[in-house]
Amino acid sequence: MKGWLIAAAWWSGVAYVLGNAIFALWNPQAWMRAAWTARRGFDPGAESEGDVRCMGVFFAIVGLGMGYLAAKLTLRLIS
């Protein structure tokens, strides 16, 4: 049961990070204004869409890595 809770936490993290990535790449200005986005440490005065898109690419890479690890954990729990 503990393993499944950990897997669920990983999958929810994957959804959150990929949601941030998609939103940052799709609409950078709205991403800066949204309260739910992970923008800690990001300069709120920066109006550069390129910076936000770069952060979106970073989140996409992190999300894919987390998804890979979550899939490995889930497959290990299934077998």
C-alpha positions, 0 to 999 in steps of 0.5 A, a space after each residue: 500500500 505504501 508503494 502505491 501511495 508513493 507512486 500516486 504522489 509521483 504521478 501527481 507531481 508529473 501532472 503538476 510539472 507537465 501542466 506548468 510546462 504546457 502552460 508556460 510554453 503555450 501562454 507565458 504572460 498568463 503563466 506569470 500571472 497565475 497563482 498555481 504555477 511554480 515560479 518561485 525564484 523567478 523575477 516577477 518584473 521580467 516580462 520576457 516571454 523567452 525566459 518563461 518559455 525557457 522555464 517551460 522547456 526545463 519543466 518539460 524535461 523534469 516532467 519527462 524524467 519524473 514520468 519515466 521514474 514514476 512508470 518504472 515504479 508503477 511497473 515494479 509494483 505491478 509485477 
